[in-house]
């Protein structure tokens, strides 16, 4: 570290003048002559990149239209790319996976429809059309599309605040279709305009808390079916649900009315719940028996229905599904509600549902894509899910997305492509045509037990503990969302979690740290002296790095004052007075007008104290704006350097040559 001052001292003794290094002047020009950054409109709107990403087109005008059209359709419909190479051996695997998937989807779809407070057939409808659309447009090979527990609970929670599903079931159903349409529109918009970052506002930690809270709420909601309760609250918070359970049981046990509670519902439900949980344990321990937990729900439905039919248990208080409407998905285009007082609320629920559904689907898809070793394009997935739900809203379906439990079954069954979704959809369709009458005697308690058995996979205690160890702020978002969903509502929990996530970003943005750098011995590297205690500070030169990606209106004054405070502190404590400040701008990606004004004020304050300002490696967005505002001319073109080492050496030479 003492080599440069020693060399400068020797130069002074020999009467030499410091001559600027021509190589350094050339490197400064590299910085100052960097190309202008891309215009704003290319960042905000790039439809070609969104749809035709990854394709290079010939500049020749001949045949370019046909190439672009072919590429457009190949990207919009990925099935066109891989279907040409599809083999019979793959179909054998997809057929087995699709049939296994259908055996799980049929009972789950009926149960999730009841969770969403819709008739059972709407859950089955949602397992027919959406998987077919996704198979054509989706890029994931493993995702199983259909209704899921979390989205069903979300719709039940939010839509019941707009329409009472008991007093006005038709209006409630129509709103569910309209929410699905809005969700599809939002999802497709996210994909077209590459707005996937909106989904990331619900962080991983928040998603863990949301899933856990929703799982417990779903389980509490199933007490209605498991216990055979007829009168139940429309609210979803834990306190209201438990109060409703207690009051309903107390009233029905003590009353002599026809609504009297019958424990046989609980016996039937718990018996098959134990069977379902045992099958999951066996399937988890023995990978070859992956099919057992997959077909266990269907077996439970068949056995319980047969038992109720043979014993006439419905005459002894066991609640049954009764009629399930079958047939082809009816059109619901004429049922969508785009007029009236509830349109704004419906659109808001659609937006929330779109984000939750996309977050779950993309997380599931990327997890299994990583196992198979291929990349999943999030924007294409958003586009595919958007069109899936738009088509679903027109064919009597509610919001569909990728299910983790069914995707895991699809993967374990050896699916090769999205054909397994088509096989599942066809199987569910045939069931709608031929088997719905057989579901008449299916006990409601069985559907509750099927849903409850799928909930443990949504509660990840180990991941919550990992979040606690890694980032306490993330854990705060996780636990707040968990408690908000559990004790208030899904909407409030989501809102608070997003606010916490924004607060974290805001705090980091408006209060960025500044790092004091020192030269690491025997290297030219300058590192944070707090992290590397062996790094040596240069006497007379303060090297500072802004630990923020942006210098803007929110943090510019704070950063300026922190730098001035640091320089003043070094003046008081160091042996030699600070004569130069080197500002390392390597981390700084952008600067706005407030940031430039702060830099100008910093330069004036330092200059008035006889302190020079030098800048290291500003990015092209930053240097472009500094040139436009003539800040470069104010501090001098020679004060821009590629590395901190060059800036320190030049500052030392400039300051110590003068007698």
C-alpha positions as CSV (number, residue, x, y, z in Angstrom):
1,X,0.0,0.0,0.0
2,X,2.9,2.3,0.6
3,X,4.4,1.8,-2.9
4,X,2.5,4.6,-4.6
5,X,3.2,7.4,-2.1
6,X,6.9,6.2,-2.1
7,X,7.1,6.4,-5.8
8,X,5.4,9.8,-5.8
9,X,7.9,11.0,-3.2
10,X,10.8,9.8,-5.2
11,X,9.4,11.6,-8.3
12,X,9.2,14.8,-6.3
13,X,12.8,14.5,-5.0
14,X,14.0,13.9,-8.5
15,X,12.1,17.0,-9.8
16,X,9.9,15.1,-12.1
17,X,6.4,16.2,-12.8
18,X,3.5,13.8,-12.8
19,X,2.4,13.0,-16.4
20,X,-1.0,11.6,-17.0
21,X,-0.9,8.0,-18.2
22,X,-2.1,7.8,-21.8
23,X,-3.5,4.4,-21.2
24,X,-5.6,5.7,-18.4
25,X,-7.0,8.5,-20.6
26,X,-7.9,5.9,-23.2
27,X,-9.7,3.8,-20.6
28,X,-11.6,6.8,-19.4
29,X,-12.9,7.3,-23.0
30,X,-14.1,3.7,-23.0
31,X,-16.4,4.6,-20.1
32,X,-17.5,8.0,-21.5
33,X,-18.1,6.7,-25.0
34,X,-20.2,3.7,-24.0
35,X,-23.3,3.2,-26.2
36,X,-26.6,4.9,-25.3
37,X,-29.0,2.6,-23.4
38,X,-32.1,1.2,-25.1
39,X,-35.1,3.5,-25.2
40,X,-37.8,3.3,-22.6
41,X,-40.5,1.8,-24.9
42,X,-38.4,-1.3,-25.5
43,X,-38.5,-2.1,-21.8
44,X,-42.2,-1.4,-21.4
45,X,-43.6,-3.0,-24.5
46,X,-41.9,-5.8,-26.5
47,X,-44.6,-8.0,-27.9
48,X,-42.3,-9.6,-30.4
49,X,-39.9,-10.8,-27.7
50,X,-42.8,-12.0,-25.6
51,X,-44.4,-14.2,-28.3
52,X,-41.5,-15.0,-30.6
53,X,-38.8,-15.2,-28.0
54,X,-35.8,-17.3,-28.9
55,X,-36.2,-17.0,-32.7
56,X,-33.9,-15.3,-35.1
57,X,-35.5,-14.1,-38.3
58,X,-33.7,-13.4,-41.6
59,X,-33.6,-9.8,-42.6
60,X,-34.6,-10.8,-46.1
61,X,-38.1,-9.8,-47.0
62,X,-38.7,-13.0,-48.9
63,X,-40.6,-15.6,-47.0
64,X,-40.1,-13.7,-43.8
65,X,-43.9,-13.5,-43.2
66,X,-44.3,-17.3,-43.5
67,X,-41.3,-17.9,-41.2
68,X,-42.6,-15.5,-38.6
69,X,-46.1,-17.0,-38.8
70,X,-44.8,-20.5,-38.5
71,X,-42.6,-19.5,-35.5
72,X,-45.6,-17.7,-33.9
73,X,-47.8,-20.7,-34.0
74,X,-45.0,-23.0,-32.8
75,X,-44.4,-20.8,-29.8
76,X,-48.1,-20.3,-29.1
77,X,-48.9,-24.0,-29.5
78,X,-45.9,-26.0,-28.3
79,X,-47.7,-29.2,-29.0
80,X,-47.0,-28.6,-32.7
81,X,-43.2,-28.9,-32.0
82,X,-43.1,-32.2,-30.1
83,X,-46.2,-34.0,-31.5
84,X,-44.2,-34.7,-34.8
85,X,-41.7,-36.8,-32.8
86,X,-44.3,-38.4,-30.6
87,X,-43.9,-42.2,-30.4
88,X,-46.2,-45.1,-29.4
89,X,-43.9,-45.9,-26.5
90,X,-44.5,-42.5,-25.0
91,X,-48.3,-42.9,-25.4
92,X,-48.2,-46.0,-23.4
93,X,-46.7,-44.1,-20.5
94,X,-49.0,-41.1,-20.9
95,X,-52.1,-43.4,-21.1
96,X,-51.2,-45.1,-17.8
97,X,-50.4,-41.7,-16.2
98,X,-53.6,-40.1,-17.5
99,X,-55.8,-42.9,-16.2
100,X,-54.0,-42.8,-12.8
101,X,-54.5,-39.1,-12.8
102,X,-58.2,-39.3,-13.6
103,X,-58.7,-41.7,-10.7
104,X,-57.5,-39.0,-8.4
105,X,-59.0,-36.1,-10.2
106,X,-62.6,-37.3,-10.2
107,X,-63.1,-37.4,-6.4
108,X,-60.9,-34.4,-5.8
109,X,-62.8,-32.3,-8.4
110,X,-66.1,-33.1,-6.8
111,X,-64.7,-32.2,-3.3
112,X,-63.1,-29.0,-4.5
113,X,-66.3,-27.9,-6.1
114,X,-68.1,-28.3,-2.8
115,X,-65.2,-26.3,-1.2
116,X,-65.9,-23.5,-3.7
117,X,-69.6,-23.8,-2.9
118,X,-70.5,-24.9,-6.3
119,X,-72.4,-28.0,-7.5
120,X,-70.3,-31.1,-7.9
121,X,-70.5,-31.2,-11.7
122,X,-68.7,-27.9,-12.0
123,X,-65.5,-29.4,-10.5
124,X,-65.7,-32.2,-13.0
125,X,-66.3,-29.7,-15.9
126,X,-63.1,-27.9,-14.7
127,X,-61.2,-31.2,-15.2
128,X,-62.3,-31.6,-18.8
129,X,-61.9,-28.4,-20.9
130,X,-59.0,-26.6,-19.1
131,X,-56.6,-29.6,-19.3
132,X,-57.4,-29.9,-23.1
133,X,-56.6,-26.3,-23.7
134,X,-53.4,-26.4,-21.6
135,X,-52.2,-29.6,-23.3
136,X,-52.2,-27.6,-26.6
137,X,-50.7,-24.4,-25.3
138,X,-48.7,-25.3,-22.2
139,X,-45.0,-26.0,-22.2
140,X,-44.9,-28.2,-19.1
141,X,-44.9,-32.0,-19.6
142,X,-45.9,-32.8,-16.0
143,X,-48.4,-30.2,-14.8
144,X,-51.9,-31.6,-14.1
145,X,-54.5,-29.0,-14.7
146,X,-57.8,-28.7,-12.8
147,X,-59.5,-27.3,-9.7
148,X,-57.3,-26.9,-6.6
149,X,-58.0,-26.5,-2.9
150,X,-56.4,-23.1,-2.4
151,X,-58.1,-21.4,-5.3
152,X,-61.4,-23.0,-4.4
153,X,-61.2,-21.7,-0.8
154,X,-60.2,-18.3,-2.2
155,X,-63.3,-18.1,-4.4
156,X,-65.5,-19.3,-1.6
157,X,-64.1,-16.7,0.8
158,X,-64.3,-13.7,-1.6
159,X,-67.4,-14.5,-3.7
160,X,-69.5,-15.2,-0.6
161,X,-68.9,-11.5,0.4
162,X,-70.6,-10.5,-2.9
163,X,-73.4,-13.1,-3.3
164,X,-74.8,-15.6,-0.8
165,X,-74.2,-19.1,-2.2
166,X,-77.1,-20.5,-0.2
167,X,-79.7,-17.7,-0.8
168,X,-78.8,-17.1,-4.4
169,X,-76.8,-20.0,-5.8
170,X,-77.4,-19.1,-9.5
171,X,-76.0,-15.6,-9.1
172,X,-73.1,-17.0,-7.1
173,X,-72.3,-19.5,-9.9
174,X,-72.5,-16.8,-12.6
175,X,-70.1,-14.7,-10.6
176,X,-67.7,-17.6,-10.3
177,X,-67.7,-18.0,-14.2
178,X,-67.1,-14.2,-14.5
179,X,-64.2,-14.3,-12.1
180,X,-62.7,-17.1,-14.1
181,X,-63.0,-15.1,-17.3
182,X,-61.3,-12.1,-15.6
183,X,-58.6,-14.3,-14.2
184,X,-57.9,-15.7,-17.6
185,X,-57.8,-12.2,-19.1
186,X,-55.3,-11.0,-16.4
187,X,-53.1,-14.1,-16.8
188,X,-53.0,-13.8,-20.6
189,X,-52.1,-10.1,-20.3
190,X,-49.3,-10.9,-17.9
191,X,-47.9,-13.3,-20.5
192,X,-48.3,-11.0,-23.5
193,X,-46.7,-8.0,-21.9
194,X,-44.1,-10.0,-19.9
195,X,-45.5,-8.8,-16.6
196,X,-44.5,-11.9,-14.7
197,X,-42.8,-9.8,-12.1
198,X,-46.3,-9.0,-10.7
199,X,-46.6,-12.7,-9.6
200,X,-43.3,-12.3,-7.7
201,X,-44.8,-9.8,-5.3
202,X,-46.1,-12.8,-3.5
203,X,-42.7,-14.0,-2.3
204,X,-41.7,-17.6,-1.6
205,X,-41.9,-17.0,2.1
206,X,-45.4,-15.4,1.8
207,X,-46.5,-18.3,-0.3
208,X,-45.4,-20.8,2.3
209,X,-47.4,-19.0,5.0
210,X,-50.4,-18.6,2.7
211,X,-50.4,-22.3,1.8
212,X,-50.2,-23.4,5.5
213,X,-52.9,-21.0,6.6
214,X,-55.1,-22.0,3.7
215,X,-54.6,-25.7,4.4
216,X,-55.7,-25.3,8.0
217,X,-58.7,-23.2,6.9
218,X,-59.7,-25.8,4.3
219,X,-59.4,-28.5,6.9
220,X,-61.7,-26.6,9.3
221,X,-64.2,-26.0,6.5
222,X,-64.4,-29.7,5.9
223,X,-65.7,-30.2,9.5
224,X,-69.1,-29.4,8.0
225,X,-69.1,-32.5,5.8
226,X,-67.1,-34.7,8.2
227,X,-69.5,-34.1,11.0
228,X,-72.6,-33.9,8.9
229,X,-73.5,-30.3,10.0
230,X,-76.3,-28.7,8.0
231,X,-76.1,-25.1,9.3
232,X,-72.7,-23.6,8.7
233,X,-71.1,-20.1,8.6
234,X,-70.2,-18.3,5.4
235,X,-67.1,-16.9,7.0
236,X,-63.7,-18.5,6.6
237,X,-61.7,-17.4,9.6
238,X,-60.8,-20.0,12.2
239,X,-62.7,-18.4,15.1
240,X,-66.0,-18.1,13.1
241,X,-65.7,-21.6,11.8
242,X,-65.1,-23.2,15.2
243,X,-67.9,-21.1,16.8
244,X,-70.2,-22.3,14.0
245,X,-69.2,-25.9,14.6
246,X,-69.8,-25.7,18.3
247,X,-73.2,-23.9,18.0
248,X,-74.4,-26.2,15.2
249,X,-73.5,-29.4,17.1
250,X,-74.9,-28.1,20.4
251,X,-78.2,-27.1,18.7
252,X,-78.5,-30.2,16.7
253,X,-77.7,-32.6,19.5
254,X,-80.1,-30.9,22.0
255,X,-82.9,-30.4,19.5
256,X,-85.6,-32.9,18.4
257,X,-85.9,-31.5,14.9
258,X,-85.1,-33.3,11.6
259,X,-81.7,-31.5,11.6
260,X,-80.5,-33.6,14.5
261,X,-76.8,-34.5,14.3
262,X,-75.9,-38.1,13.4
263,X,-72.4,-39.4,14.5
264,X,-72.5,-41.9,11.7
265,X,-71.2,-39.2,9.3
266,X,-68.1,-38.8,11.5
267,X,-67.5,-42.5,11.7
268,X,-67.7,-43.0,7.9
269,X,-65.5,-40.0,7.2
270,X,-62.8,-40.8,9.8
271,X,-62.7,-44.4,8.7
272,X,-61.9,-43.6,5.2
273,X,-59.6,-40.7,6.2
274,X,-57.4,-43.2,8.1
275,X,-57.4,-45.4,5.0
276,X,-56.4,-42.4,2.8
277,X,-53.6,-41.3,5.1
278,X,-52.2,-44.8,5.4
279,X,-52.1,-45.2,1.6
280,X,-50.1,-42.0,1.4
281,X,-47.6,-43.2,4.0
282,X,-47.3,-46.6,2.1
283,X,-46.9,-44.8,-1.2
284,X,-44.3,-42.5,0.2
285,X,-42.2,-45.3,1.7
286,X,-42.5,-47.6,-1.3
287,X,-42.0,-45.8,-4.6
288,X,-43.3,-48.7,-6.6
289,X,-46.7,-48.3,-4.9
290,X,-47.1,-44.7,-6.1
291,X,-50.5,-45.8,-7.6
292,X,-52.0,-46.7,-4.2
293,X,-52.4,-43.1,-2.9
294,X,-53.5,-42.1,-6.4
295,X,-56.4,-44.5,-6.6
296,X,-57.2,-44.5,-2.9
297,X,-59.7,-41.6,-3.2
298,X,-61.6,-43.3,-6.0
299,X,-61.6,-46.5,-4.1
300,X,-63.0,-44.7,-1.1
301,X,-65.7,-43.1,-3.2
302,X,-66.7,-46.5,-4.7
303,X,-66.6,-48.4,-1.4
304,X,-68.4,-45.8,0.7
305,X,-71.1,-45.3,-2.0
306,X,-71.6,-49.1,-2.1
307,X,-71.8,-49.3,1.7
308,X,-74.4,-46.5,1.9
309,X,-76.4,-48.0,-0.9
310,X,-76.5,-51.5,0.5
311,X,-77.1,-50.5,4.1
312,X,-79.4,-47.5,3.3
313,X,-77.3,-45.4,5.6
314,X,-78.8,-42.3,4.1
315,X,-82.0,-43.2,5.9
316,X,-80.1,-43.1,9.2
317,X,-78.6,-39.7,8.9
318,X,-75.7,-40.0,6.6
319,X,-75.6,-37.0,4.2
320,X,-75.2,-37.9,0.6
321,X,-74.4,-36.0,-2.6
322,X,-77.6,-37.0,-4.4
323,X,-77.9,-35.8,-8.0
324,X,-74.8,-35.0,-10.0
325,X,-75.6,-33.5,-13.4
326,X,-73.7,-35.2,-16.2
327,X,-73.2,-34.7,-19.9
328,X,-71.1,-32.4,-22.0
329,X,-69.8,-29.1,-20.5
330,X,-72.7,-26.6,-21.2
331,X,-71.9,-23.2,-22.6
332,X,-71.8,-20.4,-20.0
333,X,-70.9,-17.5,-22.2
334,X,-74.4,-16.0,-21.8
335,X,-74.0,-16.3,-18.0
336,X,-71.0,-14.0,-17.6
337,X,-71.9,-10.8,-15.8
338,X,-70.2,-7.7,-17.3
339,X,-72.8,-5.2,-16.1
340,X,-74.2,-4.3,-12.7
341,X,-72.8,-3.2,-9.4
342,X,-70.5,-6.2,-8.8
343,X,-68.3,-5.9,-11.9
344,X,-65.5,-4.0,-10.0
345,X,-65.5,-6.6,-7.2
346,X,-65.5,-9.4,-9.6
347,X,-62.6,-8.0,-11.5
348,X,-60.6,-7.6,-8.2
349,X,-61.3,-11.2,-7.2
350,X,-60.3,-12.3,-10.7
351,X,-57.0,-10.5,-10.3
352,X,-56.3,-12.0,-6.9
353,X,-57.3,-15.5,-8.2
354,X,-55.1,-15.0,-11.3
355,X,-52.0,-14.2,-9.2
356,X,-52.5,-17.0,-6.7
357,X,-53.2,-19.6,-9.5
358,X,-50.2,-18.5,-11.5
359,X,-47.9,-18.5,-8.5
360,X,-48.9,-22.1,-7.6
361,X,-48.8,-23.4,-11.2
362,X,-45.5,-21.9,-12.1
363,X,-43.9,-23.0,-8.9
364,X,-45.1,-26.5,-9.4
365,X,-44.1,-26.5,-13.1
366,X,-40.6,-25.2,-12.5
367,X,-40.0,-27.7,-9.7
368,X,-40.7,-30.7,-11.9
369,X,-39.1,-29.2,-15.0
370,X,-35.9,-28.8,-13.0
371,X,-36.0,-32.5,-12.2
372,X,-36.5,-33.4,-15.9
373,X,-33.7,-31.0,-16.9
374,X,-35.6,-28.5,-19.1
375,X,-36.5,-24.8,-18.7
376,X,-40.1,-23.6,-18.3
377,X,-40.9,-20.2,-19.8
378,X,-43.0,-18.3,-17.2
379,X,-44.5,-15.9,-19.7
380,X,-45.6,-18.7,-22.0
381,X,-47.1,-20.5,-19.1
382,X,-49.1,-17.3,-18.1
383,X,-50.4,-17.1,-21.7
384,X,-51.4,-20.7,-21.7
385,X,-53.1,-20.5,-18.3
386,X,-54.9,-17.3,-19.4
387,X,-56.4,-18.9,-22.5
388,X,-57.2,-22.1,-20.4
389,X,-59.3,-20.1,-18.0
390,X,-60.9,-17.9,-20.7
391,X,-62.1,-21.1,-22.4
392,X,-63.1,-22.6,-19.1
393,X,-65.2,-19.6,-18.2
394,X,-67.2,-20.1,-21.4
395,X,-67.8,-23.8,-20.7
396,X,-69.1,-23.8,-17.1
397,X,-65.7,-24.1,-15.4
398,X,-64.2,-22.1,-12.6
399,X,-60.6,-21.1,-12.1
400,X,-58.2,-24.0,-13.0
401,X,-54.5,-24.2,-12.3
402,X,-51.7,-26.7,-11.8
403,X,-52.2,-29.0,-8.8
404,X,-49.1,-30.0,-6.8
405,X,-50.6,-33.3,-5.6
406,X,-51.9,-34.4,-9.0
407,X,-48.8,-33.2,-10.7
408,X,-46.7,-35.4,-8.4
409,X,-48.9,-38.3,-9.2
410,X,-48.6,-37.6,-12.9
411,X,-44.8,-37.5,-12.6
412,X,-44.6,-40.6,-10.5
413,X,-46.9,-42.5,-13.0
414,X,-44.2,-41.8,-15.7
415,X,-45.9,-39.2,-17.9
416,X,-43.9,-38.2,-20.9
417,X,-45.9,-35.3,-22.3
418,X,-49.1,-33.3,-21.9
419,X,-51.0,-36.1,-23.5
420,X,-51.6,-37.4,-20.0
421,X,-53.8,-34.3,-19.4
422,X,-55.8,-35.2,-22.5
423,X,-56.2,-38.8,-21.4
424,X,-57.4,-37.5,-18.0
425,X,-59.8,-35.1,-19.5
426,X,-61.3,-37.7,-21.8
427,X,-61.7,-40.1,-18.9
428,X,-63.4,-37.5,-16.7
429,X,-65.7,-36.6,-19.7
430,X,-66.7,-40.3,-20.1
431,X,-67.4,-40.4,-16.4
432,X,-69.6,-37.4,-16.8
433,X,-71.5,-39.2,-19.5
434,X,-71.8,-42.6,-17.9
435,X,-71.1,-42.7,-14.2
436,X,-72.6,-39.6,-12.5
437,X,-75.8,-41.5,-11.6
438,X,-73.7,-43.9,-9.6
439,X,-72.5,-41.0,-7.4
440,X,-76.0,-40.4,-6.0
441,X,-75.3,-42.3,-2.7
442,X,-71.7,-41.0,-2.2
443,X,-71.5,-39.7,1.4
444,X,-70.5,-36.0,1.8
445,X,-68.1,-37.1,4.6
446,X,-66.0,-39.0,2.0
447,X,-65.4,-35.8,0.0
448,X,-64.4,-34.0,3.2
449,X,-61.9,-36.8,4.1
450,X,-60.4,-36.8,0.5
451,X,-59.8,-33.0,0.8
452,X,-58.3,-33.3,4.3
453,X,-56.0,-36.1,3.3
454,X,-54.5,-33.9,0.6
455,X,-53.8,-31.0,3.0
456,X,-50.5,-32.2,4.7
457,X,-48.6,-31.5,1.5
458,X,-49.5,-27.8,1.8
459,X,-48.0,-27.3,5.2
460,X,-44.2,-27.2,5.1
461,X,-42.9,-26.7,8.6
462,X,-39.3,-27.4,7.6
463,X,-39.4,-24.7,4.9
464,X,-40.8,-22.2,7.4
465,X,-37.9,-23.1,9.8
466,X,-35.4,-22.6,7.0
467,X,-36.9,-19.2,6.2
468,X,-36.5,-18.3,9.9
469,X,-32.8,-19.2,9.8
470,X,-32.1,-17.4,6.6
471,X,-34.1,-14.1,6.7
472,X,-36.1,-12.9,9.7
473,X,-38.0,-10.3,7.5
474,X,-39.1,-13.1,5.2
475,X,-40.3,-15.1,8.1
476,X,-42.3,-12.1,9.3
477,X,-44.1,-12.1,6.0
478,X,-44.6,-15.8,6.2
479,X,-46.1,-15.8,9.7
480,X,-48.2,-12.7,9.2
481,X,-49.8,-14.2,6.1
482,X,-50.4,-17.5,7.9
483,X,-52.1,-15.7,10.8
484,X,-54.0,-13.3,8.6
485,X,-55.5,-16.1,6.5
486,X,-56.2,-18.2,9.6
487,X,-57.8,-15.6,11.9
488,X,-59.0,-12.9,9.5
489,X,-59.6,-13.6,5.8
490,X,-57.6,-14.7,2.7
491,X,-57.9,-11.2,1.3
492,X,-56.6,-9.5,4.4
493,X,-53.8,-12.0,4.7
494,X,-52.7,-11.5,1.1
495,X,-52.9,-7.7,1.4
496,X,-50.7,-7.6,4.5
497,X,-48.1,-10.0,3.0
498,X,-47.8,-7.9,-0.1
499,X,-47.5,-4.7,2.1
500,X,-44.7,-6.4,4.1
501,X,-42.9,-7.4,0.9
502,X,-43.2,-3.9,-0.5
503,X,-42.0,-2.5,2.9
504,X,-38.9,-4.7,2.7
505,X,-38.1,-3.5,-0.8
506,X,-38.8,0.1,0.2
507,X,-36.6,0.0,3.3
508,X,-33.7,-1.5,1.3
509,X,-34.2,1.2,-1.4
510,X,-34.5,4.3,0.8
511,X,-31.9,3.3,3.3
512,X,-29.1,1.7,1.3
513,X,-25.8,1.2,3.0
514,X,-22.5,2.6,1.9
515,X,-19.4,0.4,2.0
516,X,-15.9,1.7,2.8
517,X,-13.4,-0.2,0.6
518,X,-9.8,-1.0,1.2
519,X,-7.1,-2.7,-0.9
520,X,-6.7,-6.4,-0.1
521,X,-3.0,-7.1,0.5
522,X,-1.0,-8.5,-2.5
523,X,-4.0,-7.8,-4.9
524,X,-5.5,-4.9,-6.8
525,X,-8.9,-5.8,-5.4
526,X,-10.8,-3.3,-3.2
527,X,-13.3,-4.9,-0.8
528,X,-15.6,-3.9,2.1
529,X,-13.4,-3.4,5.1
530,X,-16.2,-4.6,7.4
531,X,-16.3,-8.0,5.6
532,X,-12.6,-8.2,5.0
533,X,-10.7,-6.8,8.0
534,X,-7.4,-7.4,6.3
535,X,-8.2,-4.8,3.6
536,X,-6.1,-1.7,4.1
537,X,-7.6,1.8,3.7
538,X,-5.6,4.3,1.7
539,X,-4.5,7.4,3.7
540,X,-5.9,10.5,2.2
541,X,-8.3,8.7,-0.1
542,X,-11.8,7.5,0.9
543,X,-13.1,4.7,-1.3
544,X,-16.9,4.3,-1.0
545,X,-19.3,2.0,-2.8
546,X,-23.1,2.5,-2.8
547,X,-24.8,-0.7,-2.0
548,X,-27.9,0.0,-4.0
549,X,-29.0,-0.7,-7.6
550,X,-30.6,2.8,-8.0
551,X,-29.8,6.3,-6.9
552,X,-33.2,7.9,-7.0
553,X,-35.5,10.4,-5.3
554,X,-36.2,8.0,-2.5
555,X,-32.5,7.5,-1.4
556,X,-30.4,10.2,-3.0
557,X,-30.3,12.7,-0.1
558,X,-29.7,9.8,2.4
559,X,-26.7,8.5,0.3
560,X,-25.2,12.0,-0.1
561,X,-25.4,12.7,3.7
562,X,-24.0,9.3,4.6
563,X,-21.0,9.9,2.3
564,X,-20.4,13.4,3.7
565,X,-20.7,12.0,7.3
566,X,-18.2,9.3,6.5
567,X,-15.7,11.8,5.0
568,X,-16.1,14.1,8.0
569,X,-15.5,11.1,10.4
570,X,-12.4,10.1,8.5
571,X,-11.1,13.6,8.7
572,X,-11.4,13.6,12.5
573,X,-10.1,10.1,13.2
574,X,-7.5,9.5,10.4
575,X,-3.9,10.6,10.6
576,X,-4.1,12.4,7.3
577,X,-6.8,14.6,6.0
578,X,-9.1,13.2,3.2
579,X,-8.1,14.8,-0.1
580,X,-10.0,12.6,-2.5
581,X,-13.2,10.6,-2.5
582,X,-13.5,7.6,-4.9
583,X,-17.1,6.6,-5.6
584,X,-17.4,3.0,-6.8
585,X,-20.5,2.9,-8.9
586,X,-20.2,-0.7,-10.1
587,X,-23.5,-1.8,-8.3
588,X,-25.4,1.3,-9.4
589,X,-27.7,0.3,-12.3
590,X,-29.6,3.6,-12.7
591,X,-29.9,7.2,-11.5
592,X,-32.7,9.7,-11.9
593,X,-32.7,13.5,-11.8
594,X,-32.9,13.6,-8.0
595,X,-29.9,11.3,-7.9
596,X,-27.9,13.5,-10.3
597,X,-28.8,16.6,-8.2
598,X,-27.5,14.8,-5.1
599,X,-24.2,13.9,-6.9
600,X,-23.8,17.6,-8.0
601,X,-24.4,18.8,-4.4
602,X,-21.9,16.2,-3.2
603,X,-19.3,17.4,-5.7
604,X,-19.8,21.0,-4.6
605,X,-19.6,20.2,-0.9
606,X,-16.4,18.2,-1.4
607,X,-14.9,20.7,-3.8
608,X,-15.5,23.5,-1.3
609,X,-13.5,21.5,1.2
610,X,-10.6,20.9,-1.2
611,X,-11.6,17.3,-1.9
612,X,-11.6,15.8,-5.4
613,X,-14.3,13.4,-6.5
614,X,-13.6,10.4,-8.8
615,X,-16.0,7.8,-10.1
616,X,-15.4,4.1,-10.9
617,X,-17.1,2.1,-13.6
618,X,-20.6,3.7,-13.9
619,X,-23.0,1.6,-16.0
620,X,-24.1,2.8,-19.4
621,X,-27.5,4.1,-18.2
622,X,-25.8,6.1,-15.5
623,X,-23.0,7.5,-17.7
624,X,-25.5,8.4,-20.4
625,X,-27.5,10.6,-17.9
626,X,-24.4,12.1,-16.4
627,X,-23.3,13.2,-19.9
628,X,-26.7,14.6,-20.8
629,X,-26.8,16.7,-17.6
630,X,-23.2,17.8,-18.2
631,X,-22.1,16.4,-14.9
632,X,-19.2,14.7,-16.6
633,X,-17.8,18.1,-17.7
634,X,-18.2,19.5,-14.2
635,X,-16.0,17.0,-12.5
636,X,-13.7,16.4,-15.5
637,X,-13.5,13.5,-17.9
638,X,-10.2,12.4,-16.4
639,X,-12.0,11.6,-13.1
640,X,-13.7,8.4,-14.5
641,X,-11.9,5.1,-14.0
642,X,-12.5,1.4,-14.8
643,X,-11.3,0.1,-11.4
644,X,-11.0,1.4,-7.9
645,X,-7.2,0.7,-7.9
646,X,-6.7,3.0,-10.9
647,X,-8.7,5.7,-9.3
648,X,-6.8,5.5,-6.0
649,X,-3.4,5.5,-7.7
650,X,-4.4,8.5,-9.8
651,X,-5.7,10.4,-6.8
652,X,-2.5,9.7,-4.8
653,X,-0.4,10.8,-7.7
654,X,-2.4,14.0,-8.2
655,X,-2.4,15.0,-4.5
656,X,1.2,14.1,-3.5
657,X,3.1,15.5,-6.5
658,X,2.4,19.1,-5.5
659,X,5.0,20.5,-3.0
